[in-house]
Amino acid sequence: MATLETTTGDLEIPAQQMQAWTSDIANGSSVAALSAAVPMVFGPGEAFTFDIGEAELVAESGDKAGSTVVPTKQIIAQHKFQKTVRMSQEVLWADEDGRLVIVQQILAKIQPALSRALDYGVYHGINPNTGAPAGSIPTSLSDTTNVITYGGNKPYTYLDAADALVLADGAIPSDFALSPALAAYFAALRGTNSEQKMYPEFRLSTEVSNLDGHRASVSKTVSAVGVASPATGVLGFVGDFSAIQWGIQRNIGLELIEYGDPDGGGDLKRKNQVAFRAEVVYGWGIADLDAFAVIESAGS
């Protein structure tokens, strides 16, 4: 009977499985749901946007003036995340036909955590494993100075206030990332003297839906409850998510580890275990924090 692997090394992930894994990032990350990934090369980099102003009205036989080009630089930083999963050594006792099934099961355990890691970094600048601020992530959406404090009024009043702050800074607040707690307030709203939902197109999922004219995505990563330490108090981010550029700089690799203590959980051979480790390198940058507003609970 053949084994999946006999020595420590990389597992070959079928192309169709890798493509599905990458597309599933949007199912676990509201950042990925609201802003499309862009191709990236490995390493830190810079992205530029250019403003050339508006067109000039020219009179007949009139002179034409030049345009001033104003570049805006966006720093793209790289960040590596990993997840190591221990499993019984018996998972290696599979025939050739079982390899794909095993890889699918392993990736199904690892993929959600690596997807959420993108949000924890972009939104809060934290290491999701410890919940502590990460020194390698100097800027996150939580650093915006556009802050709305949630009180006891209808939730849409705070969305309107956040929209006003973003609009005042020259951006279009087309997107809305909500925590489950804030999303529940919107989902519970009904019309006056009616059982009809006020926002019937709004869905309580990471998948994008419509909420009061915004592209909305719901994820527990927005508030990072149970992950961030101290608690963030964040209920939602409103803004233009096209100001976030992110991508995968290195495809996810899956490594089989049969020897040693790769995660501090004890010697693998002694425990009759093997470990599977997946790593992904994201790159991201935030072009303008003023393009966002954060809705926070009182006392945050």
N, C-alpha and C positions, 0 to 999 in steps of 0.2 A: 504494500500500500504506500503510495507516494505521500509526502508531506508538503504543506504549502511552502515552507522554507526550512532550511536546516541550519542556516547561519544568520547572524545579524546582517541586515541589509535592507535595501529599499524594496517595497512591494510594487509591482507594476500595476498601475491603475488603468483600466481600459479607458480609451478616449471618450466613449459615450458616457461612462460613469463620471469622469472628471467634468465633462460639460454639464451634466446634471447637477453635480455638486456646486459648481460655480454659479449656475442659475439659481440654486436654492438659497444663495446668500440673501437675496431679496426677500425670502420668506422668513428670515430670522433677523433682518436688519432694516430698521426704518430709514436709515441713511441710504442704504442701497435701493430701497423701494422708491424714495423720493428724488434721488439723483442718480443718473446713469453712470456706470463705470466708464473710465477712459483708458485706452491703452497706455502702459507705462513701461519704462525700462528700469532695471534695478539700480537703486541708489537714490540719494537726494537729488532734487532738481528744482527748476524754476519754470513757472508758466507765466506768460504775459498776456494781458488784454490791452487793447488800444482804443482810446477815445479820440476821434478826429473832429468832434463837434458836429454842427449842423451844416446843411448846404447853404450856399450864398445866392441871393437873388442878384442877378446881373442885368443892368440896363442895356439897352441896345447900344452897341459900340463902347460899352463901359469896360473898365479894367476889372480883372479878376484877381482876387486876393488869394494868398496861400492859406493852407490849413495847418494848425498846430497839432502835432501828434503827442498825446499824453499817455505814456505807457504806465500800466499798473503791474507790479511784479507780485507773483504768488509763490511762496515757498512750498515745495512738495517734499515732505519728510517721509522716511521709510520707517516702518514699525513691524517687528516680527512678533507673532503670537504662536504659541504651541499648546497642544493638549496631549497628554500621555494617559492612555487607558490600559489598565492591567486586566488580563483575562486568563482563564485557566489554560494550562498547556494543551489541554485536549482539543482546543480549537485548531491546532496544527494537524490533527489527525483527520485530514479530509482528502478525498481523491481530487483529481485534476478538475472534474466538473464542478466541484464545490468551491473553487477558488473565488469566483465572482461573487457568490452568495456571501462568503465570509467578508470580502472587502466591502460589500454593500452594508453589511451589518456594522462593521467597524466605523465606516464613514458616517453612518446614520447616528452613531453615538457622539462622534467628534464634531461633525459639521455645525450643529446649532451653536455650540460654544464659540467656535471660531468666527461664525457669522456675527454673533452678538458683540464680539470683541471690537469690531469696527465701530459700532455705536458707542461703546463705553469710552473708546479713545476720542472720537470726534466730539461727542456731547460733553464728556466730563473730564477727559484727560487722565483717566485712572488705569491702573493695572487691574483688570477684572478678577484676577486670582486672589489679590489681597485687598482690593477696594481702596487702596491708598493712591494719592496723586502720583503720577509718573513724571519724573524729572525730564524724561526724553520727549514729553508731549507738553510743550510750553503754552500752547494756545488751544482752547476748546470753545464750543458754542456757549458754554456756561459763563464765559468771560465777557460776554456782551454787556454793555452798559444800559441796554434797553430792557428794563425789568418791570414787570407787572406783578403786583401782589394779589393773589386770589383771596377774595373774602366770601361773603354770603349771598351775593347777587346771582342773577342768572349767568351761566357760564359764557354765553355769547357776548356779554358786556366786556369781559376780559379779553376775548378774542378781538373784539372791535378796538379795544385800547392798544393791544399789541400791534394790530394792523396800522393804527395811526402812528405809532413810533417808527415802524419800519418805513412807512410812506414818507414821513418827515425827513428821513435820512436818504431818500431818493431811490429806494428799492421797492419792488412789487412783492407784497406778502402773499404769494400764491400757494404756499405749502404749510402744512401743519402736522407736526409730530406730537402725539399725545401719549401720556401715561394712561394705563387702564383706569386709574382713579378719575382723571379728568374726562376720559372718554365716556365713563359711566354716567356722568352728569349730563352730557349732551344726548346720550342714547335714551335717557329717561324723560326728556322733554316732550310734552304733548301740546297740541294746539289748544287754544282757548275754547272751553266747552266742547272738547272733542277728544276722542281716543286716538286720533291720527297722530303718528309720530311727526315731530317738527322737522326731523332730518331723516326721511325714509331711505335715502341713498347711502347713509353713513353705516359702515360695518365695523364691528369690533375685531379687527384683524390687522396684521402688518400689511397685507395687500392693500394697495391704494384704493380709496373710495372718495366720495365727495362729501364735504362737510361745509355748509354755508359758503360755497364758492371756492373752497380750498381743496387741494389734493391732500388727503389726510391718511396717516398711517399710525396705527396704535401698536406700541411695544413697551414692555416693562423696562427696556433699556433707557427710556426717556427719563425716568425717575431714579433708576438704578437702586430701587429698594432691595435691601438684603445683600447688596453688592458693595456699594460705595460706603466708605467710612471716613468721616462722618456722613450722615444722610444728606442728600443734595436738596431735598425739598422741591425739586423741579417737577412741574406738572405738564409742561409743554413747551415746544419751540415753534415759533411762527416766523416765516420769512421766505426768502428766495433760495431754495436748496441747490439751484444751479451755481451758487457761489461756493459750493463744496466740490472740489475735484478729488476723486479717489479712484484707485485701481489696484489690481493685484500685480505686484512687481515680480513675484515668483509663484508659480503654480504650487498648489498644495502637494507636498510629498508625504508619503506614508512609509514609515520605517518600522520594521520588526526588530525588537530587541529581546534576545533570549538570555543574556548574561548580565550580571552585575546588579546594581541598584540605581536605576535611572531616575527615580523620582522620590527617593527617600523612604520608600515603602518596604524596604527589606530586600534581601537577596532573592532574585527571581528563581534560581534553581532550587533553593531551599523551600520556597513556597509553591513549587510546581506551577509557576506562572510564566507568562510572556507578556511583554508590553508592546503596545502599538503607539507610535508617536507621529502626529501630523503637525506640520508647520506651514504657516502662510505668511508672506511678507506683503503688507498693505503699504501703499503710499497715499497720502492725502494732504490737502492744503485747504485753508479757508480764505477765500479772497477778501472778504470784508465782513467783520463782525457786526457792523452797523446794518447789514442786510437781514439781521435776525433780532427777535425779541424773545425773552424767556418769561414764562408765566410760572411763578413760584408760590408755594403756600406761605401763609403768614408765619413769620418767625424764622424763615430760612436765612 
